[in-house]
Amino acid sequence: MHANRPNPRRLFTILAAYVIFQFGWWASLLIRLRGEYRDLSTSLGVEAEDAAQNTYERFQWMIAGEGTVFLALLIWGLWSIWRISDREQAQAARERNFMLAVTHELKTPIAVMRLAYETLQRAKLSEDDRQQLLREAQTALGRLETRINAILQSARVHGNAAVKHYEAFDVEEVLARCIRHLHVPPHAERTIALDPAGTPIGLVQGDVEALELAWTNLIENALKYSPSDAPVHVSYGLAGHVLEVHVDDAGGGIPASERRNVLKPFRRLGDEVNRSSEGTGLGLYLAQAIVGMHKGRLHIGTSPLGGTRITTKIPLKP
């Protein structure tokens, strides 16, 4: 389908080389014309030759300066166009990965719910089997709702400078709710340990719904990218007037060179076609955006467990 589509980079390189070649050709032509002009003035006599020499010397620096500026602008323009083309191709690749991920993430739970519905309609099942199918359908529905909420939330947080509505909440209660929300297939058998703070924190202020989504995304990422038999640890505490929440896993970690890239929307490690883990590439982006709305920041580092430690740091609202 795309075999005959021209390569934009190749076309750009050919056109850039042609423009630079033409610039050199015009420069050589001016030099040649200068020689012919001097030969002509010589044949007309000494006075004409002197006049030609004076005219040339008067304009040669102006011509050289304008030519240098033109060449510099040309090179800068070509370099800028190349960068724009490179960014557009990278964006197209991210959008392609996002569409593949969204297609999978939305179609899979729909297929599970449809299968459960059709099975319940057509088959004579025991009560245990019926309840099992209903639980699977409910899990798929929750997964579908989570993915849609993530996409909608990405539009909500985009461009927001701060939280508009603060309310008091208990950090441990919200984190426990995030963990309960994730104790469903395919993570129902995973161990998620919530390590309480060393000293009581009390109620803090923030957008509870948004922060719950952010921390849920971070815990889910830790589950997806760590071994199935390895626990995920969630801890929290105060560092001065800053609330810190840590999510630690024992996975392969995120290379330092990719830690800024994975915080961009629709950006995931690897290629969507060959990736086995689920997701849309919005989890870390949303978490960072939500923390940023609270005037905080998100940090990706190395976990004591050997994998990734993601820390959210949110200053406490007085």
C-alpha positions in Angstrom: 0.0 0.0 0.0 2.8 2.4 0.9 5.5 0.9 -1.4 5.2 3.6 -4.0 4.9 6.5 -1.6 7.9 8.9 -2.0 10.2 9.2 1.0 9.9 12.9 2.2 13.4 12.9 3.6 14.9 11.6 0.4 13.0 14.3 -1.6 14.1 17.0 0.9 17.8 15.9 0.6 17.7 15.9 -3.2 16.1 19.4 -3.3 18.5 20.8 -0.7 21.5 19.4 -2.6 20.1 20.9 -5.8 19.6 24.4 -4.2 23.1 24.4 -2.8 24.5 23.2 -6.1 22.7 26.0 -7.9 24.1 28.5 -5.3 27.6 27.3 -6.1 27.0 27.5 -9.8 25.8 31.1 -9.6 28.8 32.0 -7.6 31.2 30.4 -10.1 29.2 32.2 -12.9 29.7 35.6 -11.2 33.5 34.9 -10.9 33.7 33.9 -14.6 31.7 37.0 -15.6 34.1 39.2 -13.6 37.0 37.8 -15.6 35.2 38.4 -18.9 34.3 41.9 -17.8 37.9 42.7 -16.9 39.1 41.3 -20.3 36.6 43.5 -22.1 37.6 46.6 -20.2 41.3 45.9 -20.9 40.5 45.8 -24.6 38.9 49.2 -24.3 41.9 50.9 -22.8 43.6 51.7 -19.5 41.1 54.2 -18.3 38.2 51.8 -18.8 40.2 49.0 -17.0 40.8 51.3 -14.0 37.2 52.3 -13.8 36.1 48.6 -13.9 38.6 47.8 -11.2 37.3 50.6 -9.0 33.7 49.5 -9.6 34.5 45.9 -8.7 36.4 46.7 -5.6 33.5 49.0 -4.5 30.9 46.2 -4.8 32.9 43.0 -4.1 32.6 43.2 -0.3 28.9 44.0 -0.6 28.3 41.1 -2.9 30.4 38.8 -0.7 28.6 39.9 2.5 25.1 39.5 0.9 26.1 36.1 -0.5 27.4 34.9 2.9 24.2 36.0 4.7 22.0 34.4 2.0 24.0 31.1 2.3 23.7 31.2 6.1 19.9 31.8 5.9 19.6 29.0 3.3 21.4 26.5 5.5 19.4 27.6 8.6 16.2 27.3 6.7 17.1 23.8 5.4 18.0 22.7 8.9 14.8 24.1 10.3 12.7 22.3 7.7 14.6 19.1 8.4 13.8 19.4 12.1 10.2 20.1 11.5 10.0 17.1 9.2 11.7 14.9 11.8 9.2 16.0 14.5 6.2 15.4 12.2 7.4 11.9 11.4 7.9 11.2 15.1 4.5 12.6 15.9 2.9 10.4 13.2 4.6 7.4 14.7 3.3 8.2 18.1 -0.2 8.7 16.8 0.0 5.4 15.0 1.1 3.7 18.2 -1.7 5.4 20.1 -4.4 4.3 17.6 -3.1 0.8 17.7 -3.2 0.8 21.5 -6.6 2.4 21.8 -8.0 0.0 19.2 -6.8 -2.9 21.3 -7.6 -1.4 24.7 -11.2 -0.6 23.7 -12.0 -3.6 21.5 -10.7 -6.3 24.0 -13.1 -5.5 26.9 -16.0 -5.0 24.5 -15.3 -8.5 23.1 -15.2 -10.0 26.6 -18.5 -8.4 27.5 -20.1 -9.5 24.2 -18.9 -13.1 24.7 -20.2 -13.1 28.3 -23.6 -11.8 27.1 -23.9 -14.2 24.2 -22.9 -17.1 26.5 -25.4 -16.2 29.1 -28.1 -16.0 26.5 -27.5 -19.2 24.7 -26.0 -21.7 27.2 -27.5 -23.4 30.2 -25.0 -22.6 32.9 -24.7 -23.4 36.6 -25.0 -20.5 39.0 -21.3 -20.5 39.6 -20.5 -20.3 35.9 -23.0 -17.5 35.5 -21.4 -15.5 38.4 -18.0 -16.1 36.9 -19.1 -14.7 33.5 -20.7 -11.7 35.2 -17.5 -11.0 37.1 -15.5 -11.2 33.9 -17.9 -8.8 32.2 -17.8 -6.4 35.1 -14.0 -6.4 35.1 -14.0 -5.7 31.3 -16.5 -2.9 31.9 -14.3 -1.4 34.5 -11.3 -1.6 32.3 -13.2 0.0 29.5 -14.4 2.8 31.8 -10.8 3.4 33.0 -9.4 3.7 29.5 -12.2 6.1 28.4 -11.7 8.2 31.6 -8.0 8.4 31.0 -8.5 9.7 27.4 -11.1 12.2 28.7 -8.9 13.3 31.6 -6.0 14.0 29.2 -8.2 16.6 27.5 -9.2 18.0 30.9 -5.7 18.5 32.3 -4.2 19.7 29.0 -3.3 23.4 29.5 -4.7 23.6 33.1 -2.2 25.6 35.2 -3.7 24.7 38.6 -6.4 22.8 40.4 -9.7 24.7 40.5 -11.3 22.7 43.3 -9.5 21.5 46.5 -11.0 19.2 49.0 -9.6 17.5 52.1 -8.8 13.8 51.9 -6.8 11.1 53.7 -3.8 9.9 51.6 -3.8 6.4 52.9 -7.5 5.9 52.2 -7.1 7.2 48.6 -4.0 5.0 48.0 -5.8 1.9 49.5 -8.7 2.7 47.1 -6.3 2.8 44.1 -5.0 -0.6 45.1 -8.4 -2.1 45.6 -9.4 -0.8 42.1 -6.5 -2.7 40.6 -7.1 -6.0 42.4 -9.0 -7.4 39.5 -7.9 -9.5 36.6 -5.3 -9.5 35.2 -3.7 -8.3 38.5 -6.1 -10.0 40.9 -3.3 -12.3 42.3 -0.6 -9.6 42.5 0.8 -8.3 45.7 0.6 -4.6 46.2 2.0 -3.5 49.5 1.0 -0.2 51.1 3.6 1.0 53.5 2.2 3.5 55.9 3.9 6.8 56.7 6.2 6.9 59.7 4.3 9.7 61.3 0.7 10.6 60.9 -0.1 13.0 58.0 -3.7 13.9 58.6 -5.9 15.3 55.9 -4.4 17.1 52.9 -5.9 19.3 50.2 -6.2 18.4 46.5 -8.3 17.2 43.6 -9.1 13.7 45.0 -10.5 12.3 41.7 -7.6 13.5 39.7 -4.9 12.3 42.2 -6.6 8.9 42.5 -6.4 8.5 38.7 -2.7 9.6 38.7 -1.7 7.2 41.5 -3.8 4.4 40.0 -2.0 4.8 36.7 1.4 4.7 38.4 0.6 1.6 40.3 -0.9 -0.1 37.2 2.3 0.7 35.2 4.4 -0.9 38.0 2.2 -4.0 37.8 2.4 -4.2 34.0 6.2 -3.8 33.7 7.3 -6.0 36.6 7.4 -9.8 37.0 4.1 -11.4 38.0 5.6 -12.9 41.1 7.2 -9.7 42.3 5.4 -7.3 44.7 4.8 -3.6 44.1 5.4 -1.3 47.0 3.5 2.0 47.5 4.7 4.3 50.3 4.1 7.8 51.3 5.3 10.4 53.8 6.1 14.0 54.4 9.4 15.7 53.4 9.0 19.1 55.0 5.8 20.6 53.6 5.8 18.3 50.6 3.7 15.1 50.3 5.7 12.3 48.7 4.2 9.2 47.2 6.6 6.4 46.0 5.7 3.5 43.7 8.4 0.9 43.5 8.6 -2.2 41.3 11.1 -4.9 40.5 10.9 -4.7 36.7 13.4 -3.9 34.0 13.4 -0.1 34.8 13.2 2.8 32.5 16.5 3.8 30.8 17.7 7.3 31.9 17.6 8.4 28.2 13.9 7.6 28.0 12.7 9.0 31.3 11.7 12.4 29.8 10.2 10.8 26.6 7.8 8.5 28.5 6.2 11.5 30.2 4.9 12.7 26.8 1.4 11.9 25.7 1.0 8.6 23.7 4.7 7.7 24.2 5.6 4.2 25.3 8.8 2.2 25.2 9.1 0.0 22.1 6.8 -0.4 19.2 3.0 -1.0 19.6 3.1 -3.9 17.1 5.6 -5.9 19.1 4.6 -4.9 22.6 2.9 -7.4 24.9 1.9 -5.0 27.7 -1.4 -3.1 27.5 -2.0 0.6 27.7 -2.5 3.8 25.7 0.6 5.7 26.6 -1.4 8.2 28.7 -0.7 6.9 32.2 2.6 8.7 33.0 1.6 11.8 31.0 -1.6 12.1 33.0 0.1 11.5 36.3 2.7 14.2 35.6 0.0 16.7 34.3 -2.2 16.1 37.4 0.8 16.5 39.8 1.7 19.6 37.9 -1.8 21.0 38.4 -1.0 20.7 42.1 2.2 22.7 41.7 4.2 19.5 42.2 6.5 17.4 40.1 7.0 13.8 39.2 10.4 12.1 39.3 11.4 8.8 37.7 14.4 7.0 39.3 15.7 3.6 40.2 13.9 1.6 42.9 15.6 -0.2 45.8 13.7 -3.3 44.4 15.9 -3.1 41.3 13.2 -1.7 38.9 11.6 1.8 38.7 10.7 4.2 41.4 8.2 6.9 40.5 7.8 9.6 43.0 5.1 12.3 43.1 6.0 15.4 45.1 3.1 17.7 45.9 3.4 20.8 48.2 0.8 20.9 50.9 -1.7 23.6 50.5 -1.8 25.8 53.6 
